[in-house]
Amino acid sequence: MPESFADLLARTTRTALKLEFRDQYMIEDPGHLAWQAGDLDGAVEAYAEWTETARQATTRGVELKRVRVVSEPVSDYIRFEHAVTQRVNIDAGEQIRWVARQRVSALALPGNDVWVFDGSFLQFYFFAGDGRYTGDQVTADSEAVRLCEAAFGDCWELGIDHSNYAADGVTAD
């Protein structure tokens, strides 16, 4: 089984679904630092590689969807993600929804951020408490895939489309 995200996405033909649960990633994230300094263009440029990767996948017909489960009021890092999402993700063809953490309390959810590829295999991502990436795990375990795909669907249904979600927690459903 391929191990890298690039390999996994390259073999994906239908859907790549991402569930995110953290309120902060990488404290030294160049995009976040640029945004904090007031440089939105620099923040977007820091993710140019991802934007191109997403664009290539959606151009070949892969449906990219992401749900961000967030605490409200949102953290500074989530305000940053919200600020760059249109240009980094959506303009590349990704679909993004946001859901308040308190809305998913009764759902069965995986313990880590995860990509679900074609409903067949997963890549879990692990982070330290300060948001530093510490590793990942790829699996095709059918029970884990079912859990994660169902969790994504449940969160997606509860989520608010990016165009209607305000990072201050006030939404226009």
C-alpha positions as CSV (number, residue, x, y, z in Angstrom):
1,M,0.0,0.0,0.0
2,P,1.3,3.5,-0.8
3,E,2.5,5.4,2.2
4,S,2.8,9.0,1.3
5,F,-0.1,11.4,0.9
6,A,0.9,12.1,-2.6
7,D,0.8,8.4,-3.5
8,L,-2.5,8.0,-1.8
9,L,-4.1,10.9,-3.6
10,A,-2.6,9.8,-6.9
11,R,-4.4,6.5,-6.7
12,T,-7.7,8.0,-5.6
13,T,-10.3,8.1,-8.3
14,R,-13.5,9.3,-6.7
15,T,-13.3,11.0,-3.2
16,A,-10.8,12.3,-0.7
17,L,-12.5,13.3,2.5
18,K,-10.7,15.1,5.3
19,L,-11.8,15.4,8.9
20,E,-9.9,17.9,11.0
21,F,-10.3,18.2,14.8
22,R,-7.5,20.5,16.0
23,D,-7.8,24.2,17.0
24,Q,-4.1,24.8,16.2
25,Y,-1.5,23.3,13.9
26,M,2.3,24.0,13.7
27,I,3.1,27.0,15.8
28,E,5.8,27.9,13.3
29,D,3.5,27.6,10.3
30,P,4.8,30.2,7.7
31,G,1.3,30.9,6.4
32,H,0.0,31.6,9.9
33,L,3.0,33.8,10.7
34,A,2.5,35.8,7.5
35,W,-1.2,36.2,8.3
36,Q,-0.4,37.3,11.8
37,A,1.9,39.9,10.3
38,G,-1.0,41.2,8.1
39,D,0.3,39.6,4.9
40,L,-2.7,37.6,3.5
41,D,-1.1,37.2,0.1
42,G,2.0,35.7,1.8
43,A,-0.2,33.4,3.9
44,V,-1.9,32.1,0.7
45,E,1.4,31.7,-1.1
46,A,2.7,29.5,1.7
47,Y,0.1,27.0,0.6
48,A,0.6,27.2,-3.1
49,E,1.8,23.6,-3.3
50,W,-1.3,22.3,-1.6
51,T,-3.5,24.5,-3.8
52,E,-1.9,23.0,-7.0
53,T,-2.2,19.5,-5.6
54,A,-5.9,20.0,-4.9
55,R,-6.4,21.6,-8.3
56,Q,-4.8,18.7,-10.1
57,A,-6.9,16.2,-8.1
58,T,-10.2,18.0,-8.7
59,T,-9.3,18.5,-12.4
60,R,-9.0,14.7,-12.9
61,G,-12.4,14.3,-11.2
62,V,-11.6,13.5,-7.6
63,E,-14.1,15.1,-5.2
64,L,-12.2,16.8,-2.4
65,K,-14.2,17.6,0.8
66,R,-13.0,18.8,4.2
67,V,-14.8,19.3,7.5
68,R,-13.2,21.4,10.2
69,V,-14.5,20.6,13.6
70,V,-13.7,23.7,15.7
71,S,-14.2,25.1,19.2
72,E,-16.2,28.3,19.4
73,P,-15.2,31.0,19.9
74,V,-12.5,30.0,17.4
75,S,-8.8,30.1,18.0
76,D,-6.4,32.5,16.3
77,Y,-5.2,29.7,14.1
78,I,-8.8,28.8,13.0
79,R,-9.4,32.5,12.1
80,F,-6.3,32.3,10.0
81,E,-7.5,29.0,8.3
82,H,-10.8,30.7,7.6
83,A,-9.1,33.7,6.1
84,V,-7.2,31.7,3.6
85,T,-9.7,28.9,2.8
86,Q,-11.3,30.6,-0.2
87,R,-8.0,31.1,-2.0
88,V,-6.1,28.0,-0.8
89,N,-8.8,25.4,-0.9
90,I,-12.1,26.4,-2.5
91,D,-10.6,28.1,-5.6
92,A,-8.8,24.8,-6.2
93,G,-12.1,22.9,-6.2
94,E,-12.2,21.7,-2.6
95,Q,-15.5,21.9,-0.7
96,I,-15.1,23.0,2.9
97,R,-17.6,22.9,5.8
98,W,-17.1,24.1,9.4
99,V,-18.9,22.6,12.4
100,A,-18.8,23.7,16.0
101,R,-17.3,21.0,18.3
102,Q,-20.4,21.1,20.6
103,R,-22.6,20.0,17.7
104,V,-20.7,16.7,17.3
105,S,-20.5,15.6,20.9
106,A,-22.9,12.6,20.4
107,L,-21.1,11.3,17.3
108,A,-18.7,8.4,17.0
109,L,-15.5,10.1,15.8
110,P,-11.9,9.0,15.2
111,G,-9.4,10.2,17.6
112,N,-7.2,12.0,15.1
113,D,-7.3,14.0,11.9
114,V,-7.9,11.7,8.9
115,W,-8.1,11.5,5.2
116,V,-10.6,8.9,3.7
117,F,-9.6,7.9,0.2
118,D,-12.3,6.3,-2.1
119,G,-13.9,4.8,1.0
120,S,-11.1,2.2,0.9
121,F,-8.2,3.4,2.9
122,L,-7.2,6.0,5.5
123,Q,-4.3,8.2,6.5
124,F,-4.4,9.3,10.1
125,Y,-2.3,12.3,11.2
126,F,-0.7,12.7,14.6
127,F,0.2,15.9,16.3
128,A,1.9,17.0,19.5
129,G,0.0,19.2,22.0
130,D,1.5,22.4,20.4
131,G,0.4,21.4,16.9
132,R,3.7,20.0,15.6
133,Y,3.1,17.1,13.2
134,T,4.6,13.9,14.7
135,G,3.6,11.2,12.1
136,D,0.9,9.4,10.3
137,Q,-0.5,5.9,9.8
138,V,-2.1,4.4,6.6
139,T,-4.6,1.6,7.0
140,A,-7.2,-0.2,4.9
141,D,-8.8,-1.7,8.0
142,S,-12.5,-2.0,6.9
143,E,-13.9,-1.2,10.4
144,A,-11.7,1.9,10.7
145,V,-12.7,3.0,7.2
146,R,-16.4,2.5,7.9
147,L,-16.1,4.5,11.2
148,C,-14.2,7.4,9.5
149,E,-16.4,7.5,6.4
150,A,-19.6,7.6,8.6
151,A,-18.0,10.2,10.9
152,F,-17.2,12.4,7.9
153,G,-20.7,12.1,6.6
154,D,-22.3,12.9,10.0
155,C,-20.0,16.0,10.4
156,W,-20.6,17.1,6.8
157,E,-24.4,17.0,7.4
158,L,-24.0,19.1,10.6
159,G,-21.4,21.5,9.0
160,I,-21.9,24.9,7.6
161,D,-20.6,25.7,4.1
162,H,-17.5,28.0,4.2
163,S,-19.4,30.7,2.4
164,N,-21.9,30.9,5.3
165,Y,-19.5,30.4,8.2
166,A,-18.1,33.3,10.0
167,A,-14.9,32.7,12.1
168,D,-16.4,34.7,14.9
169,G,-18.9,31.9,15.3
170,V,-21.8,33.9,13.9
171,T,-23.2,32.0,11.0
172,A,-25.7,32.7,8.2
173,D,-27.3,29.3,7.5
